[in-house]
């Protein structure tokens, strides 16, 4: 059984993130979405809220589970018995950053492989930062985030 870890902040999860999760779930026996609790960032949503949103939108995917972590990705992946780290790419800029991170993870633990999945082009412009900006000004969220969490985001931003 091959397990892959798909890590991220997911503040909040976008349609692009969900696209990567669904595609990874067709490739790997088990996909663990690792929600990073990064103490150096100031997320809008708590790590628990982010994990709940992801759980909500991946409920129908039987081989996907959601967990949270703090610290090194390789330690989390090892704890989940994963051999693969999934990274979603939207742009060349994403590749440059993620390639550097993949090399660091490989230096920390040579056992892990990083697999890059390109997001569907219809989601390539979407980022969590952009979603938060749209939500801040009460803009339309359809097509940016999965439908089941739109109301949750609107409540957070007092639509």
DSSP file (Angstrom, degrees, kcal/mol; ACC not computed):
  #  RESIDUE AA STRUCTURE BP1 BP2  ACC     N-H-->O    O-->H-N    N-H-->O    O-->H-N    TCO  KAPPA ALPHA  PHI   PSI    X-CA   Y-CA   Z-CA
    1    1 A X              0   0    0      0, 0.0     2,-0.5     0, 0.0    27,-0.0   0.000 360.0 360.0 360.0 121.9    0.0    0.0    0.0
    2    2 A X        -     0   0    0     80,-0.1    28,-1.6    81,-0.0    27,-0.9  -0.825 360.0-162.6-100.0 127.0    1.6    3.3   -1.1
    3    3 A X  E     -a   30   0A   0     -2,-0.5    80,-2.1    78,-0.4    81,-1.3  -0.876   3.4-167.7-108.9 136.9    0.8    6.4    1.0
    4    4 A X  E     -ab  31  84A   0     26,-2.7    28,-2.9    -2,-0.4     2,-0.5  -0.933  10.8-145.5-120.1 146.6    1.4    9.9   -0.1
    5    5 A X  E     -ab  32  85A   0     79,-2.5    81,-3.3    -2,-0.4     2,-0.6  -0.943   6.3-165.7-111.0 131.7    1.3   13.1    2.0
    6    6 A X  E     -ab  33  86A   0     26,-2.8    28,-1.6    -2,-0.5     2,-0.2  -0.907  19.9-169.6-115.7 100.2    0.0   16.3    0.5
    7    7 A X  E     +a   34   0A   0     79,-0.6     2,-0.3    -2,-0.6    28,-0.2  -0.522  19.9 123.4 -93.5 157.2    1.1   19.1    2.9
    8    8 A X  E     -a   35   0A   0     26,-2.0    28,-2.9    -2,-0.2    -2,-0.0  -0.946  62.6-105.0 173.4 173.3    0.1   22.8    3.0
    9    9 A X        -     0   0    0     -2,-0.3    -1,-0.1    26,-0.2     4,-0.1   0.842  39.2-167.1 -83.2 -38.1   -1.4   25.6    5.0
   10   10 A X    >   -     0   0    0      2,-0.2     3,-0.6     1,-0.2     2,-0.5   0.928   6.9-175.9  51.3  55.6   -4.7   25.5    3.2
   11   11 A X  T 3  S-     0   0    0      1,-0.6    33,-0.2    33,-0.0    -1,-0.2  -0.620  87.2  -9.4-115.2  70.6   -5.9   28.8    4.7
   12   12 A X  T 3  S-     0   0    0     -2,-0.5    -1,-0.6   119,-0.1    -2,-0.2   0.611  94.7-114.5 -97.9 178.3   -8.4   28.1    3.2
   13   13 A X    <   -     0   0    0     -3,-0.6   133,-0.3    37,-0.1     2,-0.2  -0.457  36.8-156.0 -65.1 140.3   -8.5   25.1    0.9
   14   14 A X     >  -     0   0    0    131,-0.2     4,-2.3    -2,-0.1   131,-0.3  -0.621  32.3-101.9-112.0 172.9   -9.2   26.2   -2.7
   15   15 A X  H  > S+     0   0    0    129,-2.6     4,-2.2    -2,-0.2   130,-0.1   0.847 123.9  56.5 -62.5 -33.4  -10.6   24.4   -5.8
   16   16 A X  H  > S+     0   0    0    128,-0.4     4,-1.9     2,-0.2    -1,-0.2   0.915 106.4  48.4 -64.4 -43.6   -7.0   24.0   -6.9
   17   17 A X  H  > S+     0   0    0      1,-0.2     4,-2.4     2,-0.2    -2,-0.2   0.939 112.0  49.4 -59.7 -46.7   -6.0   22.2   -3.7
   18   18 A X  H  X S+     0   0    0     -4,-2.3     4,-2.7     1,-0.2     5,-0.2   0.874 106.7  56.1 -63.1 -37.1   -9.1   20.0   -4.0
   19   19 A X  H  X S+     0   0    0     -4,-2.2     4,-2.2     2,-0.2    -1,-0.2   0.925 109.3  46.3 -58.1 -45.9   -8.2   19.2   -7.6
   20   20 A X  H  X S+     0   0    0     -4,-1.9     4,-2.8     2,-0.2     5,-0.2   0.913 112.2  50.9 -64.5 -43.7   -4.7   18.0   -6.5
   21   21 A X  H  X S+     0   0    0     -4,-2.4     4,-2.2     1,-0.2    -2,-0.2   0.935 111.4  47.4 -60.7 -47.1   -6.2   15.9   -3.7
   22   22 A X  H  X S+     0   0    0     -4,-2.7     4,-0.8     1,-0.2    -1,-0.2   0.916 114.5  45.9 -62.0 -43.6   -8.7   14.2   -6.0
   23   23 A X  H >X S+     0   0    0     -4,-2.2     4,-0.8    -5,-0.2     3,-0.8   0.905 112.3  50.3 -68.1 -40.9   -6.1   13.4   -8.6
   24   24 A X  H >X S+     0   0    0     -4,-2.8     4,-2.8     1,-0.2     3,-0.7   0.867 104.6  59.3 -63.3 -35.3   -3.6   12.1   -6.0
   25   25 A X  H 3< S+     0   0    0     -4,-2.2    -1,-0.2     1,-0.3    -2,-0.2   0.725 103.6  51.8 -68.6 -19.6   -6.3    9.9   -4.5
   26   26 A X  H << S+     0   0    0     -4,-0.8    -1,-0.3    -3,-0.8    -2,-0.2   0.678 115.8  41.1 -84.3 -19.5   -6.7    8.2   -7.9
   27   27 A X  H << S+     0   0    0     -4,-0.8     2,-0.3    -3,-0.7    -2,-0.2   0.832 113.6  49.3 -95.3 -39.3   -2.9    7.5   -8.1
   28   28 A X  S  < S-     0   0    0     -4,-2.8     3,-0.1    -5,-0.1   -25,-0.1  -0.754  72.1-132.3-110.4 151.0   -2.1    6.5   -4.5
   29   29 A X  S    S+     0   0    0    -27,-0.9     2,-0.4    -2,-0.3   -26,-0.2   0.853  96.9  17.0 -65.0 -35.9   -3.7    4.0   -2.2
   30   30 A X  E     -a    3   0A   0    -28,-1.6   -26,-2.7    -6,-0.1     2,-0.5  -0.997  65.7-166.3-143.0 132.1   -3.8    6.4    0.7
   31   31 A X  E     -ac   4  64A   0     32,-2.8    34,-2.5    -2,-0.4     2,-0.6  -0.983   4.8-163.0-122.3 123.6   -3.5   10.2    0.7
   32   32 A X  E     -ac   5  65A   0    -28,-2.9   -26,-2.8    -2,-0.5     2,-0.8  -0.926  10.1-150.1-106.0 116.6   -2.9   12.1    3.9
   33   33 A X  E     -ac   6  66A   0     32,-3.1    34,-2.5    -2,-0.6     2,-0.7  -0.785  15.0-155.4 -85.7 115.1   -3.6   15.8    3.7
   34   34 A X  E     -ac   7  67A   0    -28,-1.6   -26,-2.0    -2,-0.8     2,-0.8  -0.835   2.1-155.7 -99.3 112.0   -1.2   17.4    6.2
   35   35 A X  E     -ac   8  68A   0     32,-3.1    34,-2.3    -2,-0.7     2,-0.4  -0.777  18.0-137.9 -90.3 113.7   -2.4   20.7    7.5
   36   36 A X  E     - c   0  69A   0    -28,-2.9     2,-1.1    -2,-0.8    34,-0.2  -0.552   8.5-154.2 -78.0 127.4    0.6   22.7    8.7
   37   37 A X        -     0   0    0     32,-3.1     2,-0.7    -2,-0.4    34,-0.2  -0.774  22.9-171.9 -95.7  85.5    0.4   24.6   11.9
   38   38 A X    >   -     0   0    0     -2,-1.1     3,-1.5     1,-0.2     5,-0.3  -0.725  16.7-163.0 -88.4 111.8    3.1   27.1   11.0
   39   39 A X  T 3  S+     0   0    0     -2,-0.7    -1,-0.2     1,-0.3    31,-0.0   0.632  87.1  63.3 -70.0 -12.9    3.9   29.3   14.0
   40   40 A X  T 3  S+     0   0    0      2,-0.0     2,-0.3    -3,-0.0    -1,-0.3   0.514  96.9  67.8 -89.3  -4.6    5.6   31.9   11.7
   41   41 A X  S <  S-     0   0    0     -3,-1.5     2,-0.6     2,-0.0     0, 0.0  -0.757  73.4-138.5-110.7 159.7    2.3   32.7    9.8
   42   42 A X        -     0   0    0     -2,-0.3    -3,-0.1     0, 0.0    -2,-0.0  -0.742  30.5-166.9-114.3  80.7   -0.8   34.4   11.0
   43   43 A X        -     0   0    0     -2,-0.6     4,-0.1    -5,-0.3   -31,-0.1  -0.283  25.2-137.4 -69.5 154.1   -3.6   32.3    9.4
   44   44 A X  S    S+     0   0    0    -33,-0.2     2,-0.3     2,-0.1    -1,-0.1   0.857  92.2  48.9 -72.6 -37.8   -7.2   33.5    9.3
   45   45 A X  S    S-     0   0    0      1,-0.1    -2,-0.1     2,-0.0    -1,-0.0  -0.806  90.4-115.8-107.1 144.1   -8.4   30.0   10.2
   46   46 A X     >  -     0   0    0     -2,-0.3     4,-2.5     1,-0.1     5,-0.2  -0.280  33.5-107.7 -67.3 163.0   -7.1   27.9   13.1
   47   47 A X  H  > S+     0   0    0      1,-0.2     4,-2.2     2,-0.2     5,-0.2   0.868 123.1  52.8 -61.3 -35.3   -5.4   24.6   12.2
   48   48 A X  H  > S+     0   0    0      2,-0.2     4,-2.2     1,-0.2    -1,-0.2   0.901 108.4  48.8 -66.5 -42.2   -8.5   22.8   13.5
   49   49 A X  H  > S+     0   0    0      2,-0.2     4,-2.4     1,-0.2    -2,-0.2   0.910 111.9  49.5 -63.4 -42.5  -10.8   24.9   11.3
   50   50 A X  H  X S+     0   0    0     -4,-2.5     4,-2.1     1,-0.2    -2,-0.2   0.919 111.3  48.5 -63.7 -43.7   -8.7   24.3    8.2
   51   51 A X  H  X S+     0   0    0     -4,-2.2     4,-2.5     1,-0.2    -1,-0.2   0.895 110.9  51.7 -63.5 -39.6   -8.6   20.5    8.9
   52   52 A X  H  X S+     0   0    0     -4,-2.2     4,-2.3     2,-0.2    -2,-0.2   0.908 108.7  50.3 -64.1 -42.5  -12.4   20.5    9.3
   53   53 A X  H  X S+     0   0    0     -4,-2.4     4,-1.9     2,-0.2    -1,-0.2   0.913 112.5  46.8 -62.2 -42.2  -13.0   22.3    6.0
   54   54 A X  H  X S+     0   0    0     -4,-2.1     4,-1.2     1,-0.2    -2,-0.2   0.912 110.9  51.8 -66.9 -42.1  -10.8   19.8    4.2
   55   55 A X  H  < S+     0   0    0     -4,-2.5     4,-0.5     1,-0.2     3,-0.4   0.909 108.5  53.1 -58.6 -42.5  -12.5   16.9    5.9
   56   56 A X  H >< S+     0   0    0     -4,-2.3     3,-0.6     1,-0.2    -1,-0.2   0.912 113.1  41.1 -59.4 -45.4  -15.8   18.3    4.8
   57   57 A X  H 3< S+     0   0    0     -4,-1.9    -1,-0.2     1,-0.2    -2,-0.2   0.566 118.2  45.6 -87.0  -7.2  -14.9   18.6    1.1
   58   58 A X  T >< S+     0   0    0     -4,-1.2     3,-2.2    -3,-0.4     6,-0.2   0.284  76.2 112.7-112.1   8.4  -13.0   15.3    0.9
   59   59 A X  T <  S+     0   0    0     -3,-0.6    -2,-0.1    -4,-0.5    -1,-0.1   0.822  75.4  52.8 -51.3 -38.2  -15.6   13.2    2.7
   60   60 A X  T 3  S+     0   0    0     -4,-0.2     2,-1.0    -3,-0.1    -1,-0.3   0.572  88.1  89.3 -79.6  -7.1  -16.5   11.2   -0.4
   61   61 A X    X   -     0   0    0     -3,-2.2     3,-1.7     1,-0.2    -1,-0.1  -0.776  62.3-166.6 -93.1 100.2  -12.9   10.2   -1.1
   62   62 A X  T 3  S+     0   0    0     -2,-1.0    -1,-0.2     1,-0.3    -2,-0.0   0.669  82.2  49.8 -64.6 -20.0  -12.5    7.0    0.9
   63   63 A X  T 3  S+     0   0    0    -35,-0.1   -32,-2.8   -33,-0.1     2,-0.5   0.198  92.2  93.0-105.7  17.0   -8.7    6.9    0.8
   64   64 A X  E <   +c   31   0A   0     -3,-1.7     2,-0.3    -6,-0.2   -32,-0.2  -0.926  48.0 177.3-112.5 132.7   -8.1   10.5    1.9
   65   65 A X  E     -c   32   0A   0    -34,-2.5   -32,-3.1    -2,-0.5     2,-0.4  -0.930  18.0-140.5-128.5 157.8   -7.5   11.4    5.5
   66   66 A X  E     +c   33   0A   0     -2,-0.3     2,-0.3   -34,-0.2   -32,-0.2  -0.954  26.4 160.1-121.7 134.4   -6.7   14.8    7.1
   67   67 A X  E     -c   34   0A   0    -34,-2.5   -32,-3.1    -2,-0.4     2,-0.3  -0.952  28.6-127.4-145.4 164.0   -4.3   15.4    9.9
   68   68 A X  E     +c   35   0A   0     -2,-0.3     2,-0.3   -34,-0.2   -32,-0.2  -0.790  25.5 179.9-112.3 156.5   -2.4   18.4   11.3
   69   69 A X  E     -c   36   0A   0    -34,-2.3   -32,-3.1    -2,-0.3     2,-0.4  -0.996  19.0-158.4-154.1 158.8    1.3   18.8   12.0
   70   70 A X        +     0   0    0     -2,-0.3     2,-0.3   -34,-0.2   -32,-0.1  -0.976  63.6  22.8-130.3 144.2    3.9   21.1   13.3
   71   71 A X  S    S+     0   0    0     -2,-0.4     2,-0.2   -34,-0.2    -2,-0.1  -0.725 103.6   5.8 105.4-153.1    7.6   20.8   12.5
   72   72 A X     >  -     0   0    0     -2,-0.3     4,-1.8     1,-0.1     3,-0.3  -0.498  54.0-140.9 -78.6 136.1    9.4   19.1    9.7
   73   73 A X  H  > S+     0   0    0     -2,-0.2     4,-3.1     1,-0.2     5,-0.2   0.888 102.2  57.8 -59.6 -41.6    7.4   17.6    6.8
   74   74 A X  H  > S+     0   0    0      1,-0.2     4,-2.2     2,-0.2    -1,-0.2   0.855 105.4  50.9 -62.2 -33.4    9.7   14.6    6.6
   75   75 A X  H  > S+     0   0    0     -3,-0.3     4,-2.2     2,-0.2    -1,-0.2   0.912 112.3  46.3 -68.5 -41.7    9.0   13.8   10.2
   76   76 A X  H  X S+     0   0    0     -4,-1.8     4,-1.4     2,-0.2    -2,-0.2   0.936 113.2  49.1 -64.0 -46.6    5.2   14.0    9.6
   77   77 A X  H  <>S+     0   0    0     -4,-3.1     5,-2.6     1,-0.2    -2,-0.2   0.897 110.8  50.4 -60.9 -41.2    5.5   11.9    6.4
   78   78 A X  H ><5S+     0   0    0     -4,-2.2     3,-1.6    -5,-0.2    -1,-0.2   0.916 107.9  52.7 -62.8 -43.4    7.6    9.3    8.3
   79   79 A X  H 3<5S+     0   0    0     -4,-2.2    -1,-0.2     1,-0.3    -2,-0.2   0.784 110.5  48.8 -63.4 -26.8    5.0    9.1   11.0
   80   80 A X  T 3<5S-     0   0    0     -4,-1.4    -1,-0.3    -3,-0.2    -2,-0.2   0.335 113.0-119.9 -93.8   5.7    2.3    8.5    8.4
   81   81 A X  T < 5 +     0   0    0     -3,-1.6   -78,-0.4     1,-0.2     2,-0.2   0.847  58.9 158.4  57.1  37.3    4.4    5.7    6.7
   82   82 A X      < -     0   0    0     -5,-2.6    -1,-0.2    -6,-0.1   -78,-0.2  -0.619  34.4-174.4 -90.5 150.3    4.4    7.7    3.5
   83   83 A X  S    S+     0   0    0    -80,-2.1    30,-2.0    -2,-0.2     2,-0.4   0.494  70.8  55.5-112.6 -13.5    7.0    7.3    0.7
   84   84 A X  E     -bd   4 113A   0    -81,-1.3   -79,-2.5    28,-0.2     2,-0.5  -0.955  60.5-156.0-129.8 139.9    5.8   10.2   -1.4
   85   85 A X  E     -bd   5 114A   0     28,-2.8    30,-2.9    -2,-0.4     2,-0.4  -0.973  19.0-148.4-111.8 125.1    5.3   13.9   -0.9
   86   86 A X  E     -bd   6 115A   0    -81,-3.3   -79,-0.6    -2,-0.5     2,-0.4  -0.779  14.7-175.2 -94.6 134.3    2.8   15.5   -3.2
   87   87 A X  E     - d   0 116A   0     28,-2.5    30,-2.6    -2,-0.4     2,-0.3  -0.996  15.5-142.7-129.8 128.8    3.3   19.1   -4.2
   88   88 A X  E     - d   0 117A   0     -2,-0.4     2,-0.4    28,-0.2    30,-0.2  -0.692  15.3-158.2 -89.1 141.3    0.8   21.1   -6.4
   89   89 A X  E     + d   0 118A   0     28,-2.5    30,-2.7    -2,-0.3     3,-0.1  -0.967  25.2 164.7-123.6 135.5    2.1   23.5   -8.9
   90   90 A X  S    S+     0   0    0     -2,-0.4     2,-0.2     1,-0.3    -1,-0.1   0.708  70.4   8.9-108.3 -39.0    0.3   26.5  -10.5
   91   91 A X  S  > S-     0   0    0      1,-0.1     4,-1.7    34,-0.0    -1,-0.3  -0.803  77.4 -98.9-138.4 172.2    3.2   28.5  -12.0
   92   92 A X  H  > S+     0   0    0     -2,-0.2     4,-2.2     1,-0.2     5,-0.1   0.863 122.3  58.6 -62.8 -36.4    6.9   28.4  -12.7
   93   93 A X  H  > S+     0   0    0      1,-0.2     4,-1.8     2,-0.2    -1,-0.2   0.902 103.6  51.7 -60.9 -40.8    7.4   30.5   -9.6
   94   94 A X  H  > S+     0   0    0      1,-0.2     4,-3.1     2,-0.2     5,-0.3   0.920 107.9  53.2 -59.4 -43.1    5.7   27.7   -7.6
   95   95 A X  H  X S+     0   0    0     -4,-1.7     4,-3.0     1,-0.2     5,-0.3   0.925 105.8  52.2 -60.4 -45.5    8.1   25.2   -9.2
   96   96 A X  H  X S+     0   0    0     -4,-2.2     4,-1.6     2,-0.2    -1,-0.2   0.929 115.9  40.2 -57.8 -47.1   11.2   27.1   -8.2
   97   97 A X  H  X S+     0   0    0     -4,-1.8     4,-2.1     2,-0.2    -2,-0.2   0.946 118.4  46.0 -66.8 -49.2   10.1   27.3   -4.5
   98   98 A X  H  X S+     0   0    0     -4,-3.1     4,-2.5     1,-0.2    -2,-0.2   0.827 109.0  55.9 -67.4 -32.1    8.8   23.7   -4.4
   99   99 A X  H  X S+     0   0    0     -4,-3.0     4,-2.2    -5,-0.3    -1,-0.2   0.918 107.8  49.1 -64.1 -43.2   11.9   22.3   -6.1
  100  100 A X  H  X S+     0   0    0     -4,-1.6     4,-2.1    -5,-0.3    -2,-0.2   0.916 112.1  48.1 -60.5 -44.3   14.1   23.9   -3.5
  101  101 A X  H  X S+     0   0    0     -4,-2.1     4,-2.8     1,-0.2    -2,-0.2   0.887 109.2  53.6 -64.9 -38.7   11.9   22.4   -0.7
  102  102 A X  H  X S+     0   0    0     -4,-2.5     4,-2.3     1,-0.2    -1,-0.2   0.902 108.8  49.2 -62.8 -40.9   12.0   19.0   -2.4
  103  103 A X  H  X S+     0   0    0     -4,-2.2     4,-2.1     2,-0.2    -1,-0.2   0.898 111.3  49.6 -65.5 -40.0   15.8   19.1   -2.4
  104  104 A X  H  X S+     0   0    0     -4,-2.1     4,-2.4     2,-0.2    -2,-0.2   0.940 111.4  48.4 -62.9 -47.0   15.8   20.1    1.3
  105  105 A X  H  X S+     0   0    0     -4,-2.8     4,-2.3     1,-0.2     7,-0.2   0.891 110.7  51.4 -60.9 -38.8   13.5   17.2    2.1
  106  106 A X  H  < S+     0   0    0     -4,-2.3    -1,-0.2     1,-0.2    -2,-0.2   0.879 110.1  49.2 -65.2 -37.8   15.6   14.8    0.1
  107  107 A X  H  < S+     0   0    0     -4,-2.1     3,-0.3     1,-0.2    -2,-0.2   0.874 112.5  48.2 -67.8 -37.0   18.7   16.0    2.0
  108  108 A X  H  < S+     0   0    0     -4,-2.4     2,-0.2     1,-0.3    -2,-0.2   0.858 136.4   3.3 -70.9 -35.6   16.9   15.6    5.4
  109  109 A X    ><  -     0   0    0     -4,-2.3     3,-1.7    -5,-0.2    -1,-0.3  -0.749  60.8-162.8-155.1 101.4   15.7   12.1    4.4
  110  110 A X  T 3  S+     0   0    0     -3,-0.3    -4,-0.1     1,-0.3    -3,-0.1   0.609  83.0  77.0 -62.5 -11.9   16.7   10.5    1.1
  111  111 A X  T 3  S+     0   0    0     -5,-0.1     2,-0.3     2,-0.0    -1,-0.3   0.732  79.6  85.2 -70.7 -21.7   13.9    7.9    1.4
  112  112 A X    <   -     0   0    0     -3,-1.7     2,-0.4    -7,-0.2   -28,-0.2  -0.634  59.7-160.7 -91.9 138.5   11.2   10.4    0.3
  113  113 A X  E     -d   84   0A   0    -30,-2.0   -28,-2.8    -2,-0.3     2,-0.5  -0.897  11.0-143.2-108.3 143.4   10.3   11.2   -3.2
  114  114 A X  E     -d   85   0A   0     -2,-0.4     2,-0.5   -30,-0.2   -28,-0.2  -0.929  12.1-163.4-106.8 130.4    8.5   14.4   -4.2
  115  115 A X  E     -d   86   0A   0    -30,-2.9   -28,-2.5    -2,-0.5     2,-0.5  -0.959   8.1-148.6-114.7 126.5    5.9   14.2   -6.9
  116  116 A X  E     -d   87   0A   0     -2,-0.5     2,-0.5   -30,-0.2   -28,-0.2  -0.821  10.9-168.7 -97.0 129.0    4.8   17.5   -8.6
  117  117 A X  E     -d   88   0A   0    -30,-2.6   -28,-2.5    -2,-0.5     2,-0.3  -0.976  17.6-135.7-116.6 126.5    1.2   17.6   -9.9
  118  118 A X  E     -d   89   0A   0     -2,-0.5   -28,-0.2   -30,-0.2     3,-0.1  -0.626  25.1-122.3 -76.9 134.4    0.2   20.5  -12.1
  119  119 A X        -     0   0    0    -30,-2.7     5,-0.1    -2,-0.3  -103,-0.1  -0.368  39.3 -85.1 -69.9 157.3   -3.2   22.0  -11.1
  120  120 A X    >   -     0   0    0   -104,-0.2     3,-2.4     1,-0.1     4,-0.4  -0.384  41.5-118.7 -58.3 140.3   -5.9   22.1  -13.8
  121  121 A X  G >  S+     0   0    0      1,-0.3     3,-1.1     2,-0.2     4,-0.3   0.785 111.4  66.8 -58.1 -27.8   -5.4   25.3  -15.8
  122  122 A X  G 3  S+     0   0    0      1,-0.2    -1,-0.3     2,-0.1     3,-0.1   0.656 108.9  38.6 -69.5 -11.6   -8.8   26.5  -14.8
  123  123 A X  G X  S+     0   0    0     -3,-2.4     3,-1.8     1,-0.1    -1,-0.2   0.359  84.1 104.6-111.9   3.0   -7.5   26.8  -11.2
  124  124 A X  T <  S+     0   0    0     -3,-1.1    -2,-0.1    -4,-0.4    -1,-0.1   0.689  80.6  49.5 -65.3 -19.1   -4.0   28.1  -12.0
  125  125 A X  T 3  S+     0   0    0     -4,-0.3     2,-0.4    -3,-0.1    -1,-0.3   0.516  90.4 100.4 -93.6  -5.8   -4.7   31.7  -10.9
  126  126 A X    <   +     0   0    0     -3,-1.8     2,-0.3     4,-0.1  -112,-0.1  -0.667  41.3 163.4 -90.6 131.6   -6.3   30.7   -7.5
  127  127 A X     >  -     0   0    0     -2,-0.4     4,-2.2     1,-0.1     5,-0.2  -0.951  48.9-114.7-135.3 159.0   -4.4   31.0   -4.3
  128  128 A X  H  > S+     0   0    0     -2,-0.3     4,-2.4     1,-0.2     5,-0.2   0.876 117.9  56.3 -59.6 -36.9   -5.5   31.0   -0.7
  129  129 A X  H  > S+     0   0    0      1,-0.2     4,-1.8     2,-0.2    -1,-0.2   0.908 107.6  47.5 -62.0 -42.1   -4.2   34.6   -0.4
  130  130 A X  H  > S+     0   0    0      2,-0.2     4,-2.5     1,-0.2    -1,-0.2   0.897 109.8  53.2 -66.4 -39.8   -6.4   35.7   -3.3
  131  131 A X  H  X S+     0   0    0     -4,-2.2     4,-2.7     1,-0.2    -2,-0.2   0.919 108.7  49.6 -60.8 -43.6   -9.4   33.9   -1.8
  132  132 A X  H  X S+     0   0    0     -4,-2.4     4,-2.2     1,-0.2    -1,-0.2   0.871 110.2  51.0 -64.1 -36.2   -8.9   35.8    1.5
  133  133 A X  H  X S+     0   0    0     -4,-1.8     4,-1.1     2,-0.2    -2,-0.2   0.922 111.7  46.6 -66.8 -44.1   -8.6   39.1   -0.4
  134  134 A X  H ><>S+     0   0    0     -4,-2.5     5,-2.9     1,-0.2     3,-0.5   0.927 114.0  48.5 -62.4 -44.9  -11.9   38.4   -2.3
  135  135 A X  H ><5S+     0   0    0     -4,-2.7     3,-1.9     1,-0.2    -2,-0.2   0.872 102.7  61.9 -64.4 -37.5  -13.6   37.4    0.9
  136  136 A X  H 3<5S+     0   0    0     -4,-2.2    -1,-0.2     1,-0.3    -2,-0.2   0.855 111.4  39.0 -56.6 -35.8  -12.4   40.5    2.7
  137  137 A X  T <<5S-     0   0    0     -4,-1.1    -1,-0.3    -3,-0.5    -2,-0.2   0.144 118.3-111.3-103.5  18.1  -14.3   42.6    0.2
  138  138 A X  T < 5 +     0   0    0     -3,-1.9    -3,-0.2     1,-0.1    -2,-0.1   0.839  61.3 162.3  59.6  37.9  -17.3   40.2    0.1
  139  139 A X      < -     0   0    0     -5,-2.9     2,-0.4     1,-0.1    -1,-0.1  -0.214  48.9 -73.1 -80.9 175.9  -16.7   39.1   -3.4
  140  140 A X        -     0   0    0      1,-0.1    -1,-0.1     2,-0.0    -5,-0.1  -0.567  41.2-176.4 -74.9 124.6  -18.0   36.0   -5.2
  141  141 A X    >>  +     0   0    0     -2,-0.4     3,-2.3    -3,-0.1     4,-1.6   0.553  41.3 119.7 -99.9 -11.3  -16.3   32.9   -4.0
  142  142 A X  B 34 S+e  145   0B   0      1,-0.3     4,-0.1     2,-0.2    -2,-0.0  -0.327  83.2  17.3 -58.9 133.7  -17.9   30.3   -6.4
  143  143 A X  T 34 S+     0   0    0      2,-0.6    -1,-0.3     1,-0.0     3,-0.1   0.233 117.1  72.4  87.8 -14.2  -15.3   28.6   -8.5
  144  144 A X  T <4 S+     0   0    0     -3,-2.3  -129,-2.6     1,-0.3  -128,-0.4   0.810 106.4  18.5 -97.3 -39.8  -12.5   29.7   -6.1
  145  145 A X  B  < S-e  142   0B   0     -4,-1.6    -2,-0.6  -131,-0.3    -1,-0.3  -0.901  99.3 -81.0-128.0 156.7  -13.2   27.4   -3.1
  146  146 A X    >   -     0   0    0     -2,-0.3     3,-1.9  -133,-0.3     4,-0.5  -0.334  43.6-119.5 -59.1 138.6  -15.3   24.2   -2.9
  147  147 A X  G >> S+     0   0    0      1,-0.3     3,-1.5     2,-0.2     4,-0.5   0.827 106.2  64.8 -49.7 -42.8  -19.0   25.0   -2.6
  148  148 A X  G 34 S+     0   0    0      1,-0.3     4,-0.3     2,-0.1    -1,-0.3   0.719 106.4  43.3 -60.9 -18.3  -19.5   23.3    0.9
  149  149 A X  G <> S+     0   0    0     -3,-1.9     4,-2.2     1,-0.1    -1,-0.3   0.462  85.8  91.6-106.4   0.9  -17.2   25.8    2.6
  150  150 A X  H <> S+     0   0    0     -3,-1.5     4,-2.7    -4,-0.5     5,-0.2   0.941  89.2  48.0 -58.8 -47.7  -18.4   29.1    0.9
  151  151 A X  H  X S+     0   0    0     -4,-0.5     4,-2.2     1,-0.2    -1,-0.2   0.882 109.6  53.9 -61.8 -37.8  -20.9   29.7    3.7
  152  152 A X  H  > S+     0   0    0     -4,-0.3     4,-1.8     2,-0.2    -1,-0.2   0.911 111.0  45.4 -61.9 -43.4  -18.3   29.1    6.3
  153  153 A X  H  X S+     0   0    0     -4,-2.2     4,-2.0     1,-0.2    -2,-0.2   0.906 110.4  54.0 -67.6 -41.6  -15.9   31.6    4.8
  154  154 A X  H  <>S+     0   0    0     -4,-2.7     5,-2.5     1,-0.2    -2,-0.2   0.876 108.1  50.0 -61.9 -37.3  -18.7   34.2    4.4
  155  155 A X  H ><5S+     0   0    0     -4,-2.2     3,-1.1     3,-0.2    -1,-0.2   0.911 108.6  52.6 -65.6 -40.8  -19.5   33.8    8.1
  156  156 A X  H 3<5S+     0   0    0     -4,-1.8    -2,-0.2     1,-0.3    -1,-0.2   0.871 116.6  39.0 -61.9 -36.9  -15.9   34.4    9.0
  157  157 A X  T 3<5S-     0   0    0     -4,-2.0    -1,-0.3    -5,-0.1    -2,-0.2   0.260 112.4-120.3 -99.5  10.9  -15.8   37.5    6.9
  158  158 A X  T < 5       0   0    0     -3,-1.1    -3,-0.2     1,-0.2    -4,-0.1   0.912 360.0 360.0  53.4  54.2  -19.3   38.6    8.0
  159  159 A X      <       0   0    0     -5,-2.5    -1,-0.2    -6,-0.1    -4,-0.1   0.479 360.0 360.0 -66.0 360.0  -21.0   38.7    4.6
